[in-house]
Amino acid sequence: MSGSGPTVFTLCQSQTEAETIKKIAREKIEDPNLEFWVTQLSSNGVSIISE
């Protein structure tokens, strides 16, 4: 998440729960410039992608 600016990170039990939280947050925070993402954590851990 380095360089992402202000960030909120939430762990959820399921994709459905994550989508519900995203929908509610979007309704409560009326800012068209905010981005909401639902994704899975990587099971590969940390890796260097460039030097």
PDB file of N, CA, C and O in Angstrom:
ATOM      1  N   MET A   1       0.823  -1.191   0.000  1.00  0.00           N
ATOM      2  CA  MET A   1       0.000   0.000   0.000  1.00  0.00           C
ATOM      3  C   MET A   1       0.868   1.256   0.000  1.00  0.00           C
ATOM      4  O   MET A   1       0.337   2.361   0.105  1.00  0.00           O
ATOM      5  N   SER A   2       2.152   1.117  -0.111  1.00  0.00           N
ATOM      6  CA  SER A   2       3.052   2.265  -0.112  1.00  0.00           C
ATOM      7  C   SER A   2       2.725   3.222  -1.250  1.00  0.00           C
ATOM      8  O   SER A   2       2.550   2.810  -2.397  1.00  0.00           O
ATOM      9  N   GLY A   3       2.645   4.510  -0.913  1.00  0.00           N
ATOM     10  CA  GLY A   3       2.363   5.518  -1.928  1.00  0.00           C
ATOM     11  C   GLY A   3       0.897   5.670  -2.281  1.00  0.00           C
ATOM     12  O   GLY A   3       0.555   6.408  -3.205  1.00  0.00           O
ATOM     13  N   SER A   4       0.030   4.983  -1.560  1.00  0.00           N
ATOM     14  CA  SER A   4      -1.393   5.009  -1.904  1.00  0.00           C
ATOM     15  C   SER A   4      -2.136   6.197  -1.306  1.00  0.00           C
ATOM     16  O   SER A   4      -3.315   6.397  -1.600  1.00  0.00           O
ATOM     17  N   GLY A   5      -1.465   6.986  -0.472  1.00  0.00           N
ATOM     18  CA  GLY A   5      -2.149   8.100   0.183  1.00  0.00           C
ATOM     19  C   GLY A   5      -3.000   7.581   1.328  1.00  0.00           C
ATOM     20  O   GLY A   5      -2.797   6.457   1.787  1.00  0.00           O
ATOM     21  N   PRO A   6      -3.962   8.390   1.802  1.00  0.00           N
ATOM     22  CA  PRO A   6      -4.838   7.946   2.889  1.00  0.00           C
ATOM     23  C   PRO A   6      -5.579   6.665   2.488  1.00  0.00           C
ATOM     24  O   PRO A   6      -6.173   6.593   1.412  1.00  0.00           O
ATOM     25  N   THR A   7      -5.536   5.670   3.356  1.00  0.00           N
ATOM     26  CA  THR A   7      -6.067   4.354   3.006  1.00  0.00           C
ATOM     27  C   THR A   7      -6.843   3.757   4.171  1.00  0.00           C
ATOM     28  O   THR A   7      -6.455   3.911   5.329  1.00  0.00           O
ATOM     29  N   VAL A   8      -7.940   3.076   3.862  1.00  0.00           N
ATOM     30  CA  VAL A   8      -8.666   2.266   4.835  1.00  0.00           C
ATOM     31  C   VAL A   8      -8.603   0.836   4.323  1.00  0.00           C
ATOM     32  O   VAL A   8      -8.935   0.570   3.168  1.00  0.00           O
ATOM     33  N   PHE A   9      -8.176  -0.084   5.181  1.00  0.00           N
ATOM     34  CA  PHE A   9      -8.006  -1.485   4.816  1.00  0.00           C
ATOM     35  C   PHE A   9      -8.897  -2.299   5.737  1.00  0.00           C
ATOM     36  O   PHE A   9      -8.787  -2.191   6.958  1.00  0.00           O
ATOM     37  N   THR A  10      -9.781  -3.114   5.168  1.00  0.00           N
ATOM     38  CA  THR A  10     -10.726  -3.877   5.976  1.00  0.00           C
ATOM     39  C   THR A  10     -10.644  -5.353   5.628  1.00  0.00           C
ATOM     40  O   THR A  10     -10.645  -5.710   4.449  1.00  0.00           O
ATOM     41  N   LEU A  11     -10.574  -6.218   6.633  1.00  0.00           N
ATOM     42  CA  LEU A  11     -10.625  -7.663   6.420  1.00  0.00           C
ATOM     43  C   LEU A  11     -12.066  -8.120   6.583  1.00  0.00           C
ATOM     44  O   LEU A  11     -12.736  -7.737   7.542  1.00  0.00           O
ATOM     45  N   CYS A  12     -12.543  -8.934   5.654  1.00  0.00           N
ATOM     46  CA  CYS A  12     -13.933  -9.400   5.678  1.00  0.00           C
ATOM     47  C   CYS A  12     -13.985 -10.923   5.624  1.00  0.00           C
ATOM     48  O   CYS A  12     -13.031 -11.578   5.205  1.00  0.00           O
ATOM     49  N   GLN A  13     -15.106 -11.468   6.051  1.00  0.00           N
ATOM     50  CA  GLN A  13     -15.306 -12.914   6.045  1.00  0.00           C
ATOM     51  C   GLN A  13     -15.581 -13.464   4.644  1.00  0.00           C
ATOM     52  O   GLN A  13     -15.292 -14.627   4.363  1.00  0.00           O
ATOM     53  N   SER A  14     -16.144 -12.619   3.761  1.00  0.00           N
ATOM     54  CA  SER A  14     -16.529 -13.107   2.433  1.00  0.00           C
ATOM     55  C   SER A  14     -16.546 -11.968   1.419  1.00  0.00           C
ATOM     56  O   SER A  14     -16.518 -10.792   1.784  1.00  0.00           O
ATOM     57  N   GLN A  15     -16.591 -12.334   0.155  1.00  0.00           N
ATOM     58  CA  GLN A  15     -16.706 -11.360  -0.930  1.00  0.00           C
ATOM     59  C   GLN A  15     -18.016 -10.579  -0.786  1.00  0.00           C
ATOM     60  O   GLN A  15     -18.047  -9.368  -1.009  1.00  0.00           O
ATOM     61  N   THR A  16     -19.086 -11.265  -0.416  1.00  0.00           N
ATOM     62  CA  THR A  16     -20.390 -10.618  -0.248  1.00  0.00           C
ATOM     63  C   THR A  16     -20.338  -9.565   0.848  1.00  0.00           C
ATOM     64  O   THR A  16     -20.851  -8.459   0.673  1.00  0.00           O
ATOM     65  N   GLU A  17     -19.724  -9.897   1.973  1.00  0.00           N
ATOM     66  CA  GLU A  17     -19.593  -8.939   3.068  1.00  0.00           C
ATOM     67  C   GLU A  17     -18.778  -7.724   2.620  1.00  0.00           C
ATOM     68  O   GLU A  17     -19.135  -6.588   2.931  1.00  0.00           O
ATOM     69  N   ALA A  18     -17.693  -7.958   1.896  1.00  0.00           N
ATOM     70  CA  ALA A  18     -16.850  -6.862   1.407  1.00  0.00           C
ATOM     71  C   ALA A  18     -17.626  -5.947   0.462  1.00  0.00           C
ATOM     72  O   ALA A  18     -17.520  -4.724   0.556  1.00  0.00           O
ATOM     73  N   GLU A  19     -18.397  -6.525  -0.436  1.00  0.00           N
ATOM     74  CA  GLU A  19     -19.191  -5.726  -1.375  1.00  0.00           C
ATOM     75  C   GLU A  19     -20.263  -4.914  -0.641  1.00  0.00           C
ATOM     76  O   GLU A  19     -20.551  -3.780  -1.020  1.00  0.00           O
ATOM     77  N   THR A  20     -20.849  -5.494   0.407  1.00  0.00           N
ATOM     78  CA  THR A  20     -21.850  -4.782   1.205  1.00  0.00           C
ATOM     79  C   THR A  20     -21.221  -3.589   1.915  1.00  0.00           C
ATOM     80  O   THR A  20     -21.792  -2.499   1.922  1.00  0.00           O
ATOM     81  N   ILE A  21     -20.052  -3.788   2.509  1.00  0.00           N
ATOM     82  CA  ILE A  21     -19.345  -2.694   3.184  1.00  0.00           C
ATOM     83  C   ILE A  21     -18.985  -1.606   2.183  1.00  0.00           C
ATOM     84  O   ILE A  21     -19.127  -0.419   2.476  1.00  0.00           O
ATOM     85  N   LYS A  22     -18.526  -1.996   1.022  1.00  0.00           N
ATOM     86  CA  LYS A  22     -18.189  -1.035  -0.035  1.00  0.00           C
ATOM     87  C   LYS A  22     -19.413  -0.205  -0.423  1.00  0.00           C
ATOM     88  O   LYS A  22     -19.324   1.016  -0.554  1.00  0.00           O
ATOM     89  N   LYS A  23     -20.543  -0.864  -0.603  1.00  0.00           N
ATOM     90  CA  LYS A  23     -21.782  -0.172  -0.985  1.00  0.00           C
ATOM     91  C   LYS A  23     -22.196   0.832   0.091  1.00  0.00           C
ATOM     92  O   LYS A  23     -22.537   1.972  -0.225  1.00  0.00           O
ATOM     93  N   ILE A  24     -22.169   0.420   1.349  1.00  0.00           N
ATOM     94  CA  ILE A  24     -22.559   1.303   2.453  1.00  0.00           C
ATOM     95  C   ILE A  24     -21.595   2.481   2.561  1.00  0.00           C
ATOM     96  O   ILE A  24     -22.028   3.619   2.742  1.00  0.00           O
ATOM     97  N   ALA A  25     -20.295   2.219   2.452  1.00  0.00           N
ATOM     98  CA  ALA A  25     -19.299   3.296   2.530  1.00  0.00           C
ATOM     99  C   ALA A  25     -19.517   4.309   1.412  1.00  0.00           C
ATOM    100  O   ALA A  25     -19.448   5.516   1.644  1.00  0.00           O
ATOM    101  N   ARG A  26     -19.778   3.824   0.206  1.00  0.00           N
ATOM    102  CA  ARG A  26     -20.006   4.714  -0.931  1.00  0.00           C
ATOM    103  C   ARG A  26     -21.254   5.590  -0.705  1.00  0.00           C
ATOM    104  O   ARG A  26     -21.272   6.761  -1.085  1.00  0.00           O
ATOM    105  N   GLU A  27     -22.284   5.014  -0.089  1.00  0.00           N
ATOM    106  CA  GLU A  27     -23.503   5.778   0.205  1.00  0.00           C
ATOM    107  C   GLU A  27     -23.258   6.830   1.284  1.00  0.00           C
ATOM    108  O   GLU A  27     -23.801   7.932   1.206  1.00  0.00           O
ATOM    109  N   LYS A  28     -22.448   6.504   2.288  1.00  0.00           N
ATOM    110  CA  LYS A  28     -22.204   7.411   3.413  1.00  0.00           C
ATOM    111  C   LYS A  28     -21.192   8.504   3.086  1.00  0.00           C
ATOM    112  O   LYS A  28     -21.297   9.622   3.592  1.00  0.00           O
ATOM    113  N   ILE A  29     -20.217   8.187   2.243  1.00  0.00           N
ATOM    114  CA  ILE A  29     -19.153   9.135   1.907  1.00  0.00           C
ATOM    115  C   ILE A  29     -19.374   9.600   0.472  1.00  0.00           C
ATOM    116  O   ILE A  29     -18.964   8.934  -0.479  1.00  0.00           O
ATOM    117  N   GLU A  30     -20.016  10.731   0.332  1.00  0.00           N
ATOM    118  CA  GLU A  30     -20.389  11.225  -0.993  1.00  0.00           C
ATOM    119  C   GLU A  30     -19.254  12.041  -1.611  1.00  0.00           C
ATOM    120  O   GLU A  30     -19.336  13.266  -1.691  1.00  0.00           O
ATOM    121  N   ASP A  31     -18.207  11.362  -2.044  1.00  0.00           N
ATOM    122  CA  ASP A  31     -17.068  12.007  -2.698  1.00  0.00           C
ATOM    123  C   ASP A  31     -16.754  11.233  -3.976  1.00  0.00           C
ATOM    124  O   ASP A  31     -16.254  10.110  -3.908  1.00  0.00           O
ATOM    125  N   PRO A  32     -17.042  11.820  -5.144  1.00  0.00           N
ATOM    126  CA  PRO A  32     -16.827  11.108  -6.407  1.00  0.00           C
ATOM    127  C   PRO A  32     -15.353  10.814  -6.699  1.00  0.00           C
ATOM    128  O   PRO A  32     -15.053  10.015  -7.587  1.00  0.00           O
ATOM    129  N   ASN A  33     -14.432  11.444  -5.969  1.00  0.00           N
ATOM    130  CA  ASN A  33     -13.003  11.222  -6.200  1.00  0.00           C
ATOM    131  C   ASN A  33     -12.442  10.033  -5.423  1.00  0.00           C
ATOM    132  O   ASN A  33     -11.304   9.623  -5.651  1.00  0.00           O
ATOM    133  N   LEU A  34     -13.237   9.477  -4.507  1.00  0.00           N
ATOM    134  CA  LEU A  34     -12.770   8.322  -3.737  1.00  0.00           C
ATOM    135  C   LEU A  34     -12.880   7.050  -4.570  1.00  0.00           C
ATOM    136  O   LEU A  34     -13.833   6.866  -5.327  1.00  0.00           O
ATOM    137  N   GLU A  35     -11.895   6.182  -4.417  1.00  0.00           N
ATOM    138  CA  GLU A  35     -11.923   4.882  -5.079  1.00  0.00           C
ATOM    139  C   GLU A  35     -12.135   3.798  -4.031  1.00  0.00           C
ATOM    140  O   GLU A  35     -11.534   3.836  -2.957  1.00  0.00           O
ATOM    141  N   PHE A  36     -12.979   2.845  -4.341  1.00  0.00           N
ATOM    142  CA  PHE A  36     -13.241   1.706  -3.466  1.00  0.00           C
ATOM    143  C   PHE A  36     -12.832   0.442  -4.216  1.00  0.00           C
ATOM    144  O   PHE A  36     -13.201   0.256  -5.375  1.00  0.00           O
ATOM    145  N   TRP A  37     -12.076  -0.418  -3.557  1.00  0.00           N
ATOM    146  CA  TRP A  37     -11.609  -1.660  -4.171  1.00  0.00           C
ATOM    147  C   TRP A  37     -11.950  -2.839  -3.273  1.00  0.00           C
ATOM    148  O   TRP A  37     -11.828  -2.751  -2.051  1.00  0.00           O
ATOM    149  N   VAL A  38     -12.374  -3.938  -3.877  1.00  0.00           N
ATOM    150  CA  VAL A  38     -12.549  -5.200  -3.168  1.00  0.00           C
ATOM    151  C   VAL A  38     -11.628  -6.200  -3.861  1.00  0.00           C
ATOM    152  O   VAL A  38     -11.742  -6.430  -5.065  1.00  0.00           O
ATOM    153  N   THR A  39     -10.722  -6.787  -3.097  1.00  0.00           N
ATOM    154  CA  THR A  39      -9.753  -7.724  -3.668  1.00  0.00           C
ATOM    155  C   THR A  39      -9.339  -8.741  -2.618  1.00  0.00           C
ATOM    156  O   THR A  39      -9.721  -8.626  -1.454  1.00  0.00           O
ATOM    157  N   GLN A  40      -8.564  -9.731  -3.022  1.00  0.00           N
ATOM    158  CA  GLN A  40      -8.059 -10.738  -2.095  1.00  0.00           C
ATOM    159  C   GLN A  40      -6.614 -10.428  -1.739  1.00  0.00           C
ATOM    160  O   GLN A  40      -5.896  -9.783  -2.503  1.00  0.00           O
ATOM    161  N   LEU A  41      -6.199 -10.899  -0.563  1.00  0.00           N
ATOM    162  CA  LEU A  41      -4.797 -10.786  -0.171  1.00  0.00           C
ATOM    163  C   LEU A  41      -3.964 -11.777  -0.978  1.00  0.00           C
ATOM    164  O   LEU A  41      -4.446 -12.848  -1.349  1.00  0.00           O
ATOM    165  N   SER A  42      -2.733 -11.418  -1.242  1.00  0.00           N
ATOM    166  CA  SER A  42      -1.809 -12.313  -1.935  1.00  0.00           C
ATOM    167  C   SER A  42      -1.271 -13.348  -0.957  1.00  0.00           C
ATOM    168  O   SER A  42      -0.861 -13.000   0.150  1.00  0.00           O
ATOM    169  N   SER A  43      -1.267 -14.593  -1.349  1.00  0.00           N
ATOM    170  CA  SER A  43      -0.701 -15.645  -0.497  1.00  0.00           C
ATOM    171  C   SER A  43       0.793 -15.830  -0.767  1.00  0.00           C
ATOM    172  O   SER A  43       1.432 -16.678  -0.143  1.00  0.00           O
ATOM    173  N   ASN A  44       1.360 -15.038  -1.699  1.00  0.00           N
ATOM    174  CA  ASN A  44       2.778 -15.152  -2.052  1.00  0.00           C
ATOM    175  C   ASN A  44       3.683 -14.341  -1.141  1.00  0.00           C
ATOM    176  O   ASN A  44       4.899 -14.526  -1.178  1.00  0.00           O
ATOM    177  N   GLY A  45       3.145 -13.466  -0.339  1.00  0.00           N
ATOM    178  CA  GLY A  45       3.962 -12.631   0.524  1.00  0.00           C
ATOM    179  C   GLY A  45       4.592 -11.479  -0.243  1.00  0.00           C
ATOM    180  O   GLY A  45       4.154 -11.140  -1.343  1.00  0.00           O
ATOM    181  N   VAL A  46       5.614 -10.883   0.339  1.00  0.00           N
ATOM    182  CA  VAL A  46       6.272  -9.713  -0.230  1.00  0.00           C
ATOM    183  C   VAL A  46       7.239 -10.141  -1.330  1.00  0.00           C
ATOM    184  O   VAL A  46       7.913 -11.164  -1.213  1.00  0.00           O
ATOM    185  N   SER A  47       7.301  -9.344  -2.404  1.00  0.00           N
ATOM    186  CA  SER A  47       8.280  -9.600  -3.460  1.00  0.00           C
ATOM    187  C   SER A  47       8.750  -8.280  -4.052  1.00  0.00           C
ATOM    188  O   SER A  47       8.014  -7.292  -4.044  1.00  0.00           O
ATOM    189  N   ILE A  48       9.972  -8.263  -4.564  1.00  0.00           N
ATOM    190  CA  ILE A  48      10.519  -7.077  -5.221  1.00  0.00           C
ATOM    191  C   ILE A  48      10.120  -7.139  -6.691  1.00  0.00           C
ATOM    192  O   ILE A  48      10.417  -8.117  -7.377  1.00  0.00           O
ATOM    193  N   ILE A  49       9.442  -6.091  -7.179  1.00  0.00           N
ATOM    194  CA  ILE A  49       9.011  -6.095  -8.576  1.00  0.00           C
ATOM    195  C   ILE A  49       9.928  -5.272  -9.468  1.00  0.00           C
ATOM    196  O   ILE A  49       9.886  -5.411 -10.690  1.00  0.00           O
ATOM    197  N   SER A  50      10.763  -4.410  -8.871  1.00  0.00           N
ATOM    198  CA  SER A  50      11.775  -3.675  -9.638  1.00  0.00           C
ATOM    199  C   SER A  50      12.807  -3.104  -8.678  1.00  0.00           C
ATOM    200  O   SER A  50      12.536  -2.930  -7.489  1.00  0.00           O
ATOM    201  N   GLU A  51      13.982  -2.815  -9.198  1.00  0.00           N
ATOM    202  CA  GLU A  51      15.036  -2.218  -8.366  1.00  0.00           C
ATOM    203  C   GLU A  51      15.501  -0.931  -8.981  1.00  0.00           C
ATOM    204  O   GLU A  51      16.385  -0.270  -8.436  1.00  0.00           O
TER     205      GLU A  51
END
